[in-house]
Amino acid sequence: MRVDARTIIKLAIYSFIVGALLYWLNWSPGDVYGWVINTLAAFWDWLVGTGLQYVLLGATIVVPVYFLMQLKNKRRS
């Protein structure tokens, strides 16, 4: 992957803008990361309460088996 100077300058400008916005809002990186973690934890708690955890658990078995079967069928062709 090649990164040119234009991309580096864009990233620097976007980083400055986001950093200035976080400074203006008086948020630290820890606040942002903590919010993300708490939101994911609340979402997981909601999933557990709705029974979707069993769908996710089943998907951990079904999806890899499906891909293995697809790979096996592709080798035959």
N, C-alpha and C positions, 0 to 999 in steps of 0.2 A: 504494500500500500504506500503510495507516494503522497506526501503532503506538501503543497506548495506554499509560498509566502502569503498568498491571498487568503488561504484558509487559516493560517496562523494569525494573521491580522484580524480576520473576522472573529475568531475564537477569543482573541484578546479583548476586542471591543465588547462582545457579548458578555464576557466574564466581568468586565468593568461595570457594565450596565446592571447586571444581576447583583454584583457586589454592592453597588451604590444603592440599589433598591432594598437589599437586605439591611444595609446600614441605616437607611432612612426609616425602615420599619422597626429597627432596633431588634432584629432577629439574628441569632448566632447560627452557625452551621449545626451545632448540637440541637438547637430548637427545631430546625427543619428536619434533621434526621430523626429526632425523637417523634415528631409529628407523623412522619412516614411510618415508622415502626409501630406507633400506637394505632394508626389507621389500619395497617395490615393485621394487627392483633385483633382489633375490633371486628374486622371483616371475617377473620378466621373463627372468632367466637360466634358470629352470626351463622356461618356455614355449619358449625357444629350443632347449633340449635335447630337448624332446619333439616338435618339429616343428609345434607349434601356431602358430608364427610365420607359417607359410604360410596357415593358416586366417585369421589376423588380416589378413594382407596381402591375401588374396582378399576379405575382408569390406570392406576399404577401397574396393574397386571395385564389388562386388555390391550392397552396401546403398544407396549413392547412386543407382545405376542403378535399383534396385527402387523407391525413392521417386519418382524421376523418371517411371517408367512408371506408377506409381499416380496421380501428379498428372496425367499425360497422359490416362489413362483417366477420371479424374474430370471433366476438362474436357469430354470427349466426352459424358458423361451429362447 
